[in-house]
Amino acid sequence: MNYNVKVFLSYYLPVTVLLLALRYYLVGQAAFPDYDSVRNWEIVQEVAQGKFQNVFHHRSPAFFLFYSLFVPLITDFHQYIYINALFGIAALLVLVKFTREVLGLKPWEAALMLLLIGSCVFLTYSGRFFTIESPSLLIFILVLKTYYYRFLEHSRKKLYQTLLLVALGLALNYKFLSLLPVALVLEVIFRDGVLNLRTAAAGFLILISPYLFFALFSVAVGLPFYQFPATYSGMVNFTAKNPAQRSGKFQADFFYYFKYLFYFESPLVWAGLLGAVLALNDAFKKSFNLYGFLGWVCCAILLGMSLLLKAPRGLLFVYPLLYLFAFLTLRHYISSNRIFIPLILGSVVYNLYRLEQEVYSYSKTSYDDVARYLQVNQVNKIAGTVSLGLKPYLPAGYAYEVVLKDQDLNTLKEKGFRYVLADDYRKVTNIKEFDYLEKQPAVIGFKEPWWQSKLIYLEHSEFTGLGFEETLALRKEALSDTFQLRLVKIP
């Protein structure tokens, strides 16, 4: 048997199965965990039917086009989550294999590193969403690996390959733009003649290639050729308010991410953060090495994201590097396997404990019960406050309309809608338009534990513009609710 195959089967495969189990556990009993997941599911169905009006939603056309291919094969919407989680696991496998190749780690060390990184609370949590995070992480790790070899080999070809991967990333996640200034600093420090005017011109063409491709695509499907770049206009509008009355792109809670790491991730991430900071000393030396390279990328992204509106997903690209540095830093200072291995395994167990506390215990949904109640009582028109969570559970032909403003509810009443689902997701998003519905008698109420999860509140702090403590205080206010889903007659 080939040695690499033997290593994979003996070491990587068991860990991979375990990490998938962590991401899949109780998913079948849960609803889509947020608005974006359901909206993505809706758009995928539209694209599969040849309707492309929303294909550039969130500037992620590649996501919708890719998943539209699976529509004929999907029998349950949870299957999209199962597929999507595979990208996140693949990203970690690539990262660990790359690190092992460069540093010469033993197979058991690499497997232990994979287990530690893969048990990260946020990476496991985000692997249960139907959003762009997991595929984005895979592309980022491929960018990281290819760009490292560009410097190691002084290779123009590797630079072009890196830019091609970034271009692919831009068709999925606009945040790949944030990697360009990080890379530019490295190009200045390690000037080796690879980046010149000719290379820069070719690189620019590579980076705009997704916009050129989707300009042609847009024309082919009857949309304006500028549709894709036009979606970026919202990013530079600093004054418009969203439904939560948040405006601007910056948030002053500079310690937000450090608080998140303290309360939700393994204590070992602090060793990782220390290792990344210490590695910066290598980053600014003329001798290029993996530690300095990863240390600069990790710290630069962390610093940049600390200035903007924040949510735990803002550090998507940082979490794997923090856990990687935690492993390498502890391995460097602890030579005894009798101490090192239990320490890593203890950290994994701690993360499992946090996952049970913050994710699994909130997983059971009641949206399916709401849908059954509506069917039994022949209610086939219903409004919902802010949330799309009920929609995947409704039979075909049922009308479900999301309302963000009270006037929308009045309009729907005129169209024959008699009921509104007062959904506590509106509290997660801090949209207070429908607070008065709490005073209305409920026809029936259902519990939806997910809308009391700390993590889902924090994930929406980018939307609300609130800081860490303010977000958790908002969540605390909602804990007194007996029911998170209340069916109410439209007043």
N, C-alpha and C positions, 0 to 999 in steps of 0.2 A: 504494500500500500504506500502511495506517495506520502512523504513526511508531512507536508502541509495539510493534506487531507486528514491524516491521522491526528494532527494537532487540533484541527477544527472539530473533528468528531469527539475527541477525548476531552477537550477543554472548552472550546468556544460554544459548541452546540448545547451542552447542558445549561450553561449560563444564559444563552440566548432564549431557550425555552422558558426558563424561569422569568426572565425579564418580560417576555411576551405575556406570560401568565399574570404578572403584576399589572400590565396595561389592560388586559382583557377581563380581569376579575370583576364580576358584577356589571359589566357593561351592558349585557343583555337585559338587565332589570332597570337600567337607567335611561333617561331621555337624552336627547342631544343636550350637551351641558351649557350651551349659550346661544344667543341670537345668531351669531355668525355661523355656527355649525349648521343650524337649520336653514339659514339663508343660502349657504353654500349648497346644501342638499337640494333646495328649490331650483337654484340656477343650473345645477348639473342636469336636472330633469328637463329644464327648458332647452338647454343646449343640445341634449340628446334628441329633442323634437325639432331641431333646426331653428330654434328661436334664440337669437344672439344679442338681444337688446341689453342684457345684463352681463355679458361675458367679460366686461372690463371692470366689474364690481371689485372694489378694493385693489385694483390694479394687479389682478391675479388671473389673467386669461388662461395661462398654461394649466392652472389647477382645474378649471372647469372643463377645458377641452380634454384633459387626460381622463378625468373621472367620468365624463360622458360616455366613454367607451365601455364602461362597466355596467351601465344602466340595464341593458338587456339581461345581464347575468345576476343582478341583485334581487333578492327576494325579501330582504329585511334591511331597513336603513342602518342598523347597527353594523352591517357588513362593510359599509364605507369606513367606519372607525377602525375595524380590524385591519383593513388594507392600509389605511393611512398610518397606523402605528408601525407597520413594517419599515417605513422610511426612517423613522427615528432609531429603530434598532440597527438598521443597516448603517446609519451614520456613526453609531458608537462602535460597531465592528470595524469600520474603516479607520476610525481614529485610533483604536487600540492596536490594530495590525500595523498601522503606520508608525506608531510610537515604538512598538516592539522591534520593527525593522531598523529604526534609527538608533535606538538605545541598546539593542541586544538583550531585551528582557527574556527571561525564561517563560515557557508556555504557561506554567501555573501562575506566574506573576501577571502575565497579560490577562489571563482569565479572571484573576482576582481584581485587577484594575477594571475590567469590563463590568464585573458585578457591582463594584463600588459606584462607578459612573452611572450605570444603568439604574441603580436604586435611587438616584436623585429624585426628590419629591416632585419638583416641578417637571422634570422630563417625563416622569411616569404619569403625572396628572395631565400634562398637555398631550400625551399619547392617547388620551381618551376623548380627544376633540376631533371634529372633522374640519380642521382648519389648516392653514398653510405652514404651521410651525414645524411639523415633522419632516415634510419634504424639503423645507428651507434648511433645516439642520443638516440634512444629507449633502445638499449642494455646498453649504458652507464648509463642511469638513473636507470635501473634495477640493474646494478652492484652497483651503489651508494646506493640504498635502501637496498639491501641485505647485503652489507658490513657494513653499519651502524648497522644493527641488529646483525651482527657477534660480534661487540664490545659490544653492549648493553646487549646481552644475553650470551656473552663469549662462543659462539657456534661454535664448529668445523664443524657441519653440514652446518651452514650458510657460513663459510669460503669456504667449498667445492662448495657450490652453487654459490658463487661469482666467484670462479675460473672457473666453468663450463660456466658461462655467459661470462667471459673474453675469454675463449676458443672459444665460439661461435662468439664473436666479432672479434677474429683473423682470422676467416674464411671469414670475411667481410671487415675488415679494420685493417691494420698492426699497426695503431697508438694506438691500445689498449695496445701494448707493453709499451707505455709511462706511463701507469698507475701503472706498477709494482714498480718502484722506489718511487712513491708517496705513495703507500700502504706500502712499506717496512719501511718507516719512521714512519708511524702510528703503525706498529707492534713493532717497537723498543720502542716507547714512552709508549704504553699501553701494555707492556708485561704481558700477563695473562696466559701463559702456553698452549694456544691453538696451537700456532705455535711452533712445535718442529721438530726434524729431521724426524720423521715418517710422520708428517703432511706435511712437506716440500717435502718429496719424493713423497707422493701421489699427492700433488698439482702440482709438476713438470710433472707427468704423465698426469694429467688433461690438463695442458697447451699445451703439445705436441700432445694431442689427435687429433686435427684437421689435423696436419701434417701427423700423422699415417693414419688417415682415408683417406686423399686425396692421400697418397702414394698408398694405395690399389685401390682407385678410378682411379688413373692415369694408373696403370697397366691394369685395367679392360677396359679402353677406348683406350689403345694402346699408352699411353704416358710414358716417363721415370718416375720411381717411385719418383725421386727427383725433379720433375718439380715444385711443389709448393715452397719448400724452396729455390730452385734455383732462383726464381724471386726476392729474397731479395738481390741478388748480386749487383744490381744497386744502392741499398741504401748505400753500403759501398764503392762505387767507387767515390772518391772525385776529380778525375782529368778529367774524361770524360766530354766533352762539349755537351750540347743539341743543337737543331737547332737554339736557340736564343743566342748561344755562352755563356750560363751560365754554370759554373762549381762550384763544392763545395756544401756544405749543410748548410752553415751559412750565416747570413746577419747582417750587423752591424747597421742597423737602429733600435736601441733598443726601440725607442718611436713609432714605426710603429703602434702598436695596440692601443696605447693611442690616436694617431692622428685619427685613424679610429673611435674609440668610440666618440671622440669629434665632428667629422664632420658628422657622419651618424646615431648614436644612440641617444636615449633620454638623456637629461641632467641628468635624475635620475640615470643613470648607475654609475655616480660618487659617489652618496650616496651608491650605491651597492658596489662599489670598496672599499670605506671607511669602510663599514660594514664588508666586507670580511677580510680586513687587521686588523681591531680591533678584529675580531673573532679569529685571530691567537693566541691571548693571551690565549684563552680557549683551543686551540689545543694542547698547550704544557704543560697543567696542567694534573694532574693524573685523574681528574674527567672528564669522557668522556661526551660530549654533542653534539647536532646537529650543533650548531653554529661553534664550533671549528673544527668539522669534515669537514663541507662544506667549511669553510674558508680556511683550509689547502689545500683541493683539488683544490679549485678555484685559490688560489694564486700560488700554486706549478705548475699547468699547465700553467698559464699565464707567470710565470717566465721562465719555460722551453721553451715554444714556442717563447718567445722573443729573444732567442739565435739563432734560426734556420731560414731558408728561410721562408718568411712570405707571407700570404694571409689572408683575413678575415676568411676563413674557418678554419684557424689554431686554432681559439678560439671557435670552435663548441661546445665543452663541457663546456665552460666558460660562454657564453652568458646567458643561463638559470639561472645560479647561481648568476650572477651579478644582473639580474633583480629581482630574488628572494630576495637577500640581500637588494636591493633598497626598495622593498616593506616592508620587516621586519624592516629595520632600520627606515624608516619613520613612520611605525606603532608604533614603540617603543617611538619615540620622539613626535609624534603628536597624542594626545588623542582625539581631536575633529574630529568627522566624517565630519563636515561641511567644514573642511579644507582638511582632508586626502583624502576623496573620489574625490572631484574636482581635487586635485593634481594628483592623479593616472589617472583619466579620461583625464585630460589635457595632460599627458604624452602619453597616447594612441593616442589621436588626433594628437599630434606632430609626432609620428611614422607613422601614416597614411599619413600625409603631406609629410614626407620624402619618403615614399614608392611611392607616386604619382610622386614626383620629380625624384627619382633615379631608379625606376623600371617600373611602369605602363606606363609612358610617352614614354618609349623606346620599348614597347612590340610588336607593329605591324610589322610583317615580310613581306618581299617581295620575299622570296625564292619560294613561291607558284607561284608568277607572273613570275619568271625566268623559272620555270618548264613548265608553260603554253607556254611561248614564244618558248622554245626549241621544244615542241611538235608541235606547229603550223608550225615552220620552219624546222621540221624534222631533228633536230640535236640530234642524239642519242649517241654521244660520246663526252664527255666533261671532261676537266681537271679543277681542282680547287686549288687555292693557299691556302694550310694549312688547310682550313676549310672543315668540312663534312656537314655543315648546309643544303646544297641543297639536299643531298641524300634522306632523307625521303620523299621528294616531287616528286621524279622522278618515272615514271612508271616502272614496271618490264621489264627487258631487256635492260634498258639504262645503258651505261657504264659511271661510274663516278670515276675518279682517283684523289686522293689528291697528290699534288707535294710539296715537301719541298725544293728541289734544282732545279736549272735551268737545269741541265743535265737530270733530270727526265722529264722535259717538252720536251726536244729534243727527248728523247726516245719515248715518247707518240706520237709525231708528226710523227715519222717513222712508228708508228702503225696505222696511219690513223686519229688521233685526230686533228681537225682543230681549235678548240676553247678552250680558257681557261677562267674561271671565276676568274677575279682578285678580290679576296674577301678581304675586309679590316680586316678580322680576323687575317691576317698576321701582321697587325700593332698592334693589341692587344697583340700578342705573341712576338712582336719585332723581327720578322724574316724579314730581309731586302733583301733577295735573289731576290725578284721580284719587287723591286721598279721601275725598268726600264719599267715595263708594264704600268705605269701611263703615260708615254710619247707616248704610242701607241694609235691610235684612237679607241674608243669604238664602237662596233656595236650597243650596247644599254646599258643604265645604269639604275640601280635601287637603291633606298634608302634602307638601312638596319639600322634603328636607334640604334638597340642594340649594334652595334659595336662602338657606341659613348658614351656608358654608363660608368660612372666612376667606378661603381661596377665591371663590367666585366673586366675592365683594372686592377683593384686592385686584382681581383681573380687570375689573371695571373702573378702577381708580384713574386710568388713563382717560376714560370717557367722562367721568365725573369731575376730574381735575382736583380731587381731594388728596390730601397727604395720607400717610400710613395710619396714624392714630385716628384721623378724622374718618377714614374709611371703615375701620373696625368699630368706631363709635356708631356709625350709620347702621352697621350690621347688628350691633347690640340693641338698638331701638326696635329692630324687627323681630327679636327673639320672643317677644311677648305674644306674638300672633299665634292663635290656636291653629288656624288654617292658613296656608300660603296660597291656596287656590279657592276662590269663592265665586260661585255662580250667582249673579245678581241680575234682577230685572232692570233694564235700562230705565232710569227715572225720567 
